[in-house]
Amino acid sequence: MTASLSDIDDFSIEDFTKAYGEGTLSPVEVLAHKSALMDQAEPVLHAMAKRYDRQESTIEAAKASEERWRRGEALGALDGVPLTIKENVNVVGEVTTWGSKSFADSEPATLNSPVYDLLNATGCITLGKTAMPEWGMLSSGVSTDHPTTCNAWNADWNPGGSSAGAGTASAAGYSPVNFGSDIGGSVRLPASWNGAVGLKPTFGRIPVDPPYYGRSIGIMGRRFDDIGTTLNLTSQPDWRDPYSLPTAAQGWLDTQRQLKDIRIGLLLDAGAGAPVTPEVRQAVSNAAALFEQAGAHVEILEPFVGDSIDLIDMFWRAVHYKDYVSLPESGKAVMLPFISEWCLAGSAITSAEAVRGSDEQLALAKRTLTATKDVDFILSPVSPDVTYPVDWPMPSNDVEHAMSHIAFCLPYNMSGQPAASVNCGFSSDGKPIGLQIAGQRFDEAGVIWMSKLYEDIKPAEAVVTSWPRIWEKPSA
């Protein structure tokens, strides 16, 4: 191994494959290093729900990749590259707990999730499953099934969720890409609060099982080049997901556009949820000004979310109340009280109200598409505020206003539009601030292009110059 350990933790996919091809690094060495890294970091971060790195099958997969590279027969861009999947990805023979002890006695999966099958075909090295919160319905790492996941920058800060472990793993350097899922910001929020990058693709771009309206498989990491490379290999239709899209033309990283031809909508007020703090508003406004100075046309968008957040939250409560009442008493007894209370509110929701909440998903989708139809991209905060205490299940810490932070994210889940998170600065107390860049449906290439362009032009104070390693004790 010729590369230093700290270099390897910041390797891109291209860095790995270049080193493998030149014979200066091997997948076996990388796996051993990543195991050691997680041994050191996990007692602090708790980003992993289940580790595969020391399983015999994983070690054998690394050896097989090493041999393919030695023979010049690598399977492609992800062969031997370490990555992680989220805790809710089904793997045959494993119980999928969704971050909750209430599901610990469920039957093991008899079928892999599509994304796991697609990744296995690339020859990548799956390090394990990243942690998610209780039932995947919290924007945090709070769970009854494993220790609370913390933010990679500060153990007292919340990582966001529900792809909590994936956000923390990205900032901690576990792997260049970490898969999550997103139905209301669950990729973009942890990417934002960990200073990483993340993409929720167009709805249906990466197949999901179980499928659910608005839920997308997303990808987090430190670089949009890595996200684009991985998207190329996981964007296929699958019979397990009736919403999955046809295979798209490759080349998510190849788009070239003229900024002078680009129309940008700036949304600083969603018209719902918690108010945007002055620091977040200023950071996002500064990003829009940079694009305008570079030649883009920027216009203010009027709020369009309305009461959708409350109505859709009502529908989600009704759906999850159905799941709650189906649990045995032993399962209910071990649930996180915040989620129990949230579910139980569904008992008072009438069928008419539930239908109204369900209908609001499509209504919000139509309003979002209408409000954004005349622009190429939309800039907004990912969330109205920076991160919050690690042990809070939600930013509000209030079950009555559980979803008050997702007003900027949820619209694009409903409309199916791709949306990314990219760091655009830090608060006065050092917490990362996320800029959301959304595009028109099916234009992931454009969103990635805009995100990379912003990273090229953003000011020094918005650049992550040194990734956190809070598990390392300071030198004496």
C-alpha positions as CSV (number, residue, x, y, z in Angstrom):
1,M,0.0,0.0,0.0
2,T,1.7,3.2,-1.1
3,A,-1.1,5.7,-0.4
4,S,-1.4,7.2,3.1
5,L,-4.3,6.1,5.2
6,S,-5.8,9.6,5.4
7,D,-5.5,9.8,1.6
8,I,-7.5,6.6,1.2
9,D,-10.3,7.9,3.4
10,D,-10.8,10.8,0.9
11,F,-10.3,8.7,-2.2
12,S,-12.8,9.1,-5.0
13,I,-14.0,6.2,-7.1
14,E,-11.6,7.2,-9.8
15,D,-8.7,7.3,-7.2
16,F,-9.5,3.7,-6.2
17,T,-9.8,2.3,-9.7
18,K,-6.6,4.1,-10.8
19,A,-4.7,2.7,-7.9
20,Y,-6.1,-0.8,-8.5
21,G,-5.2,-0.6,-12.1
22,E,-1.6,0.5,-11.4
23,G,-1.2,-2.1,-8.7
24,T,-0.4,0.4,-6.0
25,L,-3.4,-0.6,-3.9
26,S,-5.7,-3.6,-3.7
27,P,-9.3,-4.1,-2.7
28,V,-8.1,-6.5,0.1
29,E,-5.9,-3.8,1.5
30,V,-8.7,-1.3,1.3
31,L,-11.1,-3.6,3.1
32,A,-8.6,-4.1,5.9
33,H,-8.1,-0.4,6.2
34,K,-11.8,0.4,6.2
35,S,-12.3,-2.3,8.9
36,A,-9.7,-0.6,11.1
37,L,-11.2,2.8,10.4
38,M,-14.7,1.7,11.5
39,D,-13.2,-0.1,14.6
40,Q,-11.8,3.3,15.6
41,A,-14.7,5.5,14.6
42,E,-17.9,3.5,15.3
43,P,-17.7,3.7,19.2
44,V,-18.2,7.4,18.7
45,L,-20.2,7.8,15.5
46,H,-22.5,4.7,15.5
47,A,-23.0,5.1,11.8
48,M,-23.3,1.4,11.0
49,A,-26.3,-0.8,11.9
50,K,-24.7,-3.9,10.6
51,R,-21.1,-4.5,9.5
52,Y,-20.1,-6.9,6.7
53,D,-16.5,-6.0,6.6
54,R,-15.2,-9.0,8.5
55,Q,-17.7,-11.5,7.0
56,E,-16.0,-14.3,5.1
57,S,-18.1,-13.5,2.0
58,T,-16.9,-9.9,2.0
59,I,-13.3,-10.9,2.4
60,E,-13.7,-13.4,-0.5
61,A,-15.3,-10.7,-2.6
62,A,-12.3,-8.4,-2.1
63,K,-9.9,-11.2,-3.0
64,A,-11.9,-11.9,-6.2
65,S,-11.9,-8.2,-7.1
66,E,-8.1,-8.1,-6.5
67,E,-7.6,-11.0,-8.8
68,R,-9.8,-9.5,-11.5
69,W,-7.7,-6.3,-11.4
70,R,-4.5,-8.3,-11.5
71,R,-5.7,-10.1,-14.7
72,G,-7.0,-6.8,-16.3
73,E,-10.6,-8.0,-16.2
74,A,-12.2,-5.6,-13.8
75,L,-16.0,-5.5,-14.0
76,G,-16.1,-1.7,-14.2
77,A,-15.9,1.5,-12.3
78,L,-17.1,0.1,-8.9
79,D,-15.1,-3.1,-8.9
80,G,-13.4,-3.3,-5.5
81,V,-14.7,0.1,-4.4
82,P,-16.0,0.2,-0.8
83,L,-19.6,1.4,-0.2
84,T,-22.5,1.1,2.1
85,I,-26.2,0.5,1.9
86,K,-29.0,1.7,4.2
87,E,-30.5,-0.4,6.9
88,N,-33.8,-0.7,5.1
89,V,-32.3,-2.5,2.1
90,N,-33.5,-6.1,2.1
91,V,-30.8,-8.7,2.0
92,V,-31.8,-12.4,1.8
93,G,-31.6,-14.1,5.2
94,E,-31.5,-10.9,7.2
95,V,-34.3,-9.3,9.2
96,T,-34.9,-5.7,8.0
97,T,-35.6,-3.9,11.3
98,W,-36.1,-0.3,9.9
99,G,-34.2,1.0,12.9
100,S,-36.6,-0.4,15.5
101,K,-36.7,-3.2,18.0
102,S,-40.4,-3.6,17.3
103,F,-39.4,-5.4,14.1
104,A,-36.6,-7.5,15.5
105,D,-38.7,-10.7,15.4
106,S,-39.8,-10.2,11.8
107,E,-39.2,-12.9,9.2
108,P,-35.9,-12.6,7.4
109,A,-35.9,-11.3,3.8
110,T,-36.4,-13.9,1.1
111,L,-35.6,-11.5,-1.7
112,N,-32.9,-8.9,-2.1
113,S,-33.8,-5.3,-2.8
114,P,-33.1,-4.3,-6.4
115,V,-30.3,-1.9,-5.5
116,Y,-28.4,-4.6,-3.7
117,D,-28.6,-6.9,-6.6
118,L,-27.4,-4.1,-9.0
119,L,-24.5,-3.3,-6.7
120,N,-23.4,-6.9,-6.3
121,A,-23.1,-7.1,-10.1
122,T,-20.5,-4.3,-10.1
123,G,-18.0,-6.2,-8.0
124,C,-18.1,-3.5,-5.3
125,I,-17.3,-4.2,-1.6
126,T,-20.3,-3.6,0.6
127,L,-19.0,-2.7,4.0
128,G,-22.4,-3.0,5.7
129,K,-25.7,-1.3,6.4
130,T,-25.8,2.2,7.7
131,A,-28.1,3.1,10.6
132,M,-31.5,4.7,10.3
133,P,-33.9,6.0,13.0
134,E,-37.1,4.4,14.3
135,W,-39.3,3.2,11.4
136,G,-37.3,5.5,9.1
137,M,-39.8,8.3,10.1
138,L,-37.4,10.6,12.0
139,S,-34.8,13.2,10.8
140,S,-32.2,11.9,13.2
141,G,-30.3,8.8,14.2
142,V,-32.5,8.0,17.2
143,S,-33.3,4.3,17.3
144,T,-34.3,1.5,19.7
145,D,-32.4,-1.0,17.7
146,H,-28.9,0.4,18.0
147,P,-27.0,3.3,19.6
148,T,-27.9,6.8,18.4
149,T,-26.0,7.9,15.4
150,C,-24.2,11.3,15.8
151,N,-23.0,13.9,13.4
152,A,-19.5,13.4,12.0
153,W,-18.5,16.9,13.0
154,N,-19.6,16.9,16.6
155,A,-20.9,14.0,18.7
156,D,-23.5,16.4,20.3
157,W,-25.0,17.3,17.0
158,N,-27.7,15.5,15.1
159,P,-26.8,13.8,11.8
160,G,-30.3,14.2,10.3
161,G,-32.2,11.4,8.8
162,S,-33.6,9.1,8.0
163,S,-30.4,8.1,6.1
164,A,-28.5,9.1,9.3
165,G,-25.6,6.7,9.1
166,A,-25.0,7.3,5.4
167,G,-24.6,11.0,6.0
168,T,-22.2,10.5,8.9
169,A,-20.3,7.8,6.9
170,S,-19.9,10.2,4.0
171,A,-18.3,12.9,6.1
172,A,-16.2,10.4,8.1
173,G,-14.7,8.8,4.9
174,Y,-16.0,5.3,5.3
175,S,-16.6,5.1,1.6
176,P,-16.9,7.4,-1.4
177,V,-20.6,6.6,-1.9
178,N,-23.2,5.7,0.6
179,F,-26.7,4.7,-0.4
180,G,-29.8,6.1,1.4
181,S,-33.5,6.5,0.6
182,D,-35.6,9.7,0.6
183,I,-39.3,10.3,0.9
184,G,-39.2,13.8,2.4
185,G,-35.5,14.8,2.5
186,S,-34.0,11.7,4.0
187,V,-30.9,11.9,1.8
188,R,-30.7,15.6,1.4
189,L,-31.1,16.5,5.1
190,P,-28.2,14.3,6.5
191,A,-26.0,15.3,3.5
192,S,-26.7,18.9,4.4
193,W,-26.1,18.7,8.2
194,N,-22.9,16.6,7.7
195,G,-21.5,18.9,5.1
196,A,-21.5,16.2,2.5
197,V,-23.2,16.0,-1.0
198,G,-26.3,14.1,-1.8
199,L,-28.7,13.4,-4.6
200,K,-32.3,12.3,-4.7
201,P,-32.8,11.3,-8.3
202,T,-35.9,11.5,-10.3
203,F,-38.6,9.3,-8.8
204,G,-38.2,5.8,-10.2
205,R,-34.6,6.3,-11.4
206,I,-33.1,3.6,-9.0
207,P,-35.6,0.8,-8.3
208,V,-37.0,0.5,-4.8
209,D,-38.5,-2.5,-3.0
210,P,-40.8,-2.0,-1.2
211,P,-42.0,0.7,-3.6
212,Y,-43.9,3.7,-2.2
213,Y,-45.1,6.9,-3.8
214,G,-42.4,9.5,-3.5
215,R,-39.7,7.3,-2.1
216,S,-36.4,7.3,-4.0
217,I,-33.1,5.6,-3.5
218,G,-30.4,8.3,-3.2
219,I,-26.7,8.5,-3.0
220,M,-24.4,10.5,-0.6
221,G,-20.7,11.1,-0.6
222,R,-18.1,13.9,-0.9
223,R,-18.2,14.3,-4.7
224,F,-20.8,14.6,-7.4
225,D,-18.5,12.8,-9.8
226,D,-18.8,9.7,-7.6
227,I,-22.6,10.1,-7.4
228,G,-22.8,10.3,-11.2
229,T,-20.6,7.3,-11.7
230,T,-22.7,5.2,-9.3
231,L,-26.0,6.4,-10.8
232,N,-24.8,5.1,-14.2
233,L,-24.6,1.6,-12.7
234,T,-27.8,1.5,-10.7
235,S,-30.4,3.2,-12.9
236,Q,-32.4,0.3,-14.4
237,P,-36.0,-0.8,-14.4
238,D,-36.9,-3.7,-12.1
239,W,-40.1,-5.9,-11.9
240,R,-40.1,-5.4,-8.1
241,D,-40.8,-1.6,-8.5
242,P,-43.8,-0.6,-10.7
243,Y,-42.6,3.0,-10.6
244,S,-39.1,2.2,-11.9
245,L,-38.0,4.0,-15.1
246,P,-36.5,2.7,-18.3
247,T,-32.8,2.6,-18.5
248,A,-31.6,6.1,-19.3
249,A,-28.8,7.1,-21.6
250,Q,-25.5,7.0,-19.8
251,G,-23.4,10.1,-19.2
252,W,-24.7,11.9,-16.0
253,L,-21.4,13.7,-15.9
254,D,-21.1,14.7,-19.5
255,T,-23.6,17.6,-19.8
256,Q,-22.2,21.0,-20.8
257,R,-24.5,24.0,-20.7
258,Q,-24.1,27.8,-21.0
259,L,-24.9,29.5,-17.7
260,K,-26.2,32.6,-19.6
261,D,-29.0,30.4,-20.9
262,I,-30.0,29.1,-17.5
263,R,-33.1,30.4,-15.6
264,I,-32.9,29.8,-11.8
265,G,-35.8,30.1,-9.4
266,L,-34.8,31.2,-5.9
267,L,-37.2,29.9,-3.2
268,L,-36.5,31.3,0.3
269,D,-40.0,31.0,1.7
270,A,-41.8,27.6,1.2
271,G,-45.0,29.0,2.6
272,A,-45.1,26.3,5.3
273,G,-43.2,24.8,8.2
274,A,-40.5,26.4,10.3
275,P,-39.2,29.8,9.3
276,V,-35.8,30.1,7.6
277,T,-33.1,31.4,10.0
278,P,-31.2,34.5,8.9
279,E,-27.9,32.6,8.5
280,V,-29.4,29.9,6.3
281,R,-31.2,32.5,4.2
282,Q,-28.1,34.5,3.7
283,A,-26.0,31.5,2.7
284,V,-28.5,30.4,0.1
285,S,-29.0,34.0,-1.2
286,N,-25.2,34.3,-1.5
287,A,-25.2,31.1,-3.6
288,A,-27.9,32.5,-5.9
289,A,-25.9,35.7,-6.3
290,L,-22.9,33.8,-7.4
291,F,-24.8,32.1,-10.2
292,E,-26.3,35.5,-11.2
293,Q,-22.9,37.1,-11.3
294,A,-21.7,34.2,-13.5
295,G,-24.4,34.9,-16.0
296,A,-27.5,33.0,-15.0
297,H,-31.0,34.7,-14.8
298,V,-32.3,34.5,-11.2
299,E,-35.9,35.1,-10.2
300,I,-37.7,34.8,-6.9
301,L,-40.3,32.1,-6.7
302,E,-43.5,32.6,-4.6
303,P,-44.3,30.1,-1.9
304,F,-46.4,27.2,-3.1
305,V,-46.4,24.5,-0.4
306,G,-49.3,25.7,1.6
307,D,-50.9,23.3,4.0
308,S,-49.5,20.2,2.2
309,I,-47.1,19.3,5.0
310,D,-49.8,19.0,7.6
311,L,-52.1,17.1,5.3
312,I,-49.5,14.6,4.1
313,D,-48.3,14.1,7.7
314,M,-51.9,13.3,8.6
315,F,-52.0,10.6,5.8
316,W,-48.6,9.2,6.9
317,R,-49.9,8.9,10.5
318,A,-52.9,7.0,9.4
319,V,-50.8,4.6,7.3
320,H,-48.4,4.0,10.1
321,Y,-51.2,3.6,12.7
322,K,-52.3,0.6,10.6
323,D,-48.8,-0.8,11.0
324,Y,-48.7,0.0,14.7
325,V,-51.9,-1.8,15.6
326,S,-50.7,-4.9,13.7
327,L,-47.7,-5.2,16.1
328,P,-47.8,-7.6,19.0
329,E,-47.9,-5.9,22.4
330,S,-44.2,-6.9,22.9
331,G,-43.4,-4.9,19.8
332,K,-45.4,-1.8,20.8
333,A,-43.7,-1.9,24.2
334,V,-40.2,-1.5,22.8
335,M,-41.0,1.3,20.3
336,L,-39.6,4.8,20.7
337,P,-42.3,6.8,22.5
338,F,-42.1,9.7,20.0
339,I,-43.0,7.4,17.2
340,S,-45.7,5.6,19.2
341,E,-47.3,8.9,19.9
342,W,-47.0,10.0,16.3
343,C,-48.6,6.7,15.1
344,L,-51.4,6.8,17.7
345,A,-52.5,10.2,16.4
346,G,-53.6,8.2,13.4
347,S,-56.4,6.6,15.3
348,A,-58.3,9.8,15.3
349,I,-58.0,10.3,11.6
350,T,-61.2,9.6,9.7
351,S,-61.2,7.7,6.4
352,A,-62.2,11.0,4.6
353,E,-59.3,12.8,6.2
354,A,-56.9,10.0,5.3
355,V,-58.1,10.2,1.6
356,R,-57.7,13.9,1.7
357,G,-54.1,13.6,2.9
358,S,-53.4,11.0,0.2
359,D,-54.9,13.2,-2.5
360,E,-52.7,16.1,-1.3
361,Q,-49.6,14.2,-2.5
362,L,-50.7,14.6,-6.1
363,A,-51.9,18.1,-5.4
364,L,-48.5,19.1,-4.1
365,A,-46.8,17.4,-7.1
366,K,-48.9,19.5,-9.5
367,R,-48.4,22.8,-7.7
368,T,-44.6,22.1,-7.6
369,L,-44.4,21.4,-11.3
370,T,-46.6,24.4,-12.1
371,A,-44.5,26.7,-9.8
372,T,-41.2,25.6,-11.3
373,K,-42.1,25.0,-15.0
374,D,-40.6,28.2,-16.3
375,V,-37.1,27.7,-14.7
376,D,-34.4,25.2,-15.3
377,F,-33.3,24.9,-11.7
378,I,-34.5,25.8,-8.2
379,L,-32.3,27.0,-5.4
380,S,-33.5,26.9,-1.8
381,P,-32.3,25.8,1.6
382,V,-32.4,22.1,2.2
383,S,-33.8,22.8,5.7
384,P,-34.8,26.1,7.4
385,D,-32.1,25.7,10.1
386,V,-28.8,24.0,10.8
387,T,-28.6,20.8,12.9
388,Y,-29.8,20.4,16.5
389,P,-29.1,18.2,19.6
390,V,-28.2,14.6,18.8
391,D,-30.8,13.1,21.0
392,W,-33.8,15.0,19.5
393,P,-35.8,12.8,17.2
394,M,-36.9,15.8,15.1
395,P,-35.7,19.4,14.7
396,S,-38.9,20.6,16.4
397,N,-38.7,18.0,19.2
398,D,-42.4,18.2,19.1
399,V,-44.6,15.4,17.8
400,E,-47.4,17.8,16.9
401,H,-45.1,19.6,14.5
402,A,-43.0,16.6,13.5
403,M,-42.6,17.5,9.8
404,S,-42.1,21.3,10.1
405,H,-38.6,21.1,8.7
406,I,-39.3,19.3,5.3
407,A,-41.2,22.0,3.4
408,F,-38.3,22.6,1.0
409,C,-37.6,18.9,0.4
410,L,-41.0,17.2,0.3
411,P,-42.3,19.0,-2.9
412,Y,-39.7,17.2,-5.1
413,N,-40.5,13.8,-3.6
414,M,-44.1,14.3,-4.7
415,S,-43.3,15.9,-8.1
416,G,-40.6,13.3,-8.8
417,Q,-38.0,16.0,-9.6
418,P,-34.3,15.4,-8.9
419,A,-32.8,17.4,-6.1
420,A,-29.3,17.7,-4.6
421,S,-27.7,19.0,-1.4
422,V,-24.4,20.7,-1.5
423,N,-22.6,22.6,1.3
424,C,-22.9,26.4,1.0
425,G,-21.4,27.5,4.2
426,F,-21.3,27.2,8.0
427,S,-23.2,28.8,10.8
428,S,-21.5,31.0,13.3
429,D,-21.1,28.0,15.6
430,G,-19.6,25.8,12.8
431,K,-22.6,23.8,11.6
432,P,-22.8,23.0,7.9
433,I,-25.5,24.7,5.8
434,G,-27.0,22.9,2.8
435,L,-28.0,24.4,-0.5
436,Q,-30.7,22.5,-2.4
437,I,-30.5,22.5,-6.2
438,A,-33.5,20.9,-7.8
439,G,-34.2,20.5,-11.5
440,Q,-36.8,19.4,-14.0
441,R,-37.9,15.7,-14.0
442,F,-35.3,13.3,-15.6
443,D,-32.6,16.0,-15.6
444,E,-30.2,14.5,-13.0
445,A,-27.4,15.4,-15.4
446,G,-28.3,19.1,-15.1
447,V,-28.6,19.0,-11.3
448,I,-25.2,17.3,-11.1
449,W,-23.7,19.9,-13.5
450,M,-25.2,22.8,-11.5
451,S,-23.9,21.3,-8.2
452,K,-20.4,20.8,-9.6
453,L,-20.4,24.3,-11.0
454,Y,-21.4,25.7,-7.6
455,E,-18.6,23.8,-5.9
456,D,-16.2,25.4,-8.4
457,I,-17.3,28.9,-7.8
458,K,-18.4,28.9,-4.2
459,P,-16.4,31.1,-1.7
460,A,-13.6,29.7,0.5
461,E,-15.8,29.9,3.6
462,A,-18.2,27.4,2.1
463,V,-15.5,24.9,1.2
464,V,-14.8,21.9,3.4
465,T,-11.0,22.1,3.7
466,S,-10.6,19.3,6.3
467,W,-13.0,16.5,7.0
468,P,-13.8,15.7,10.6
469,R,-12.2,12.8,12.5
470,I,-13.7,13.4,15.9
471,W,-13.0,9.8,17.0
472,E,-9.2,10.6,17.1
473,K,-8.0,11.8,20.4
474,P,-6.0,15.1,20.3
475,S,-2.2,14.8,20.5
476,A,-0.8,15.2,24.0
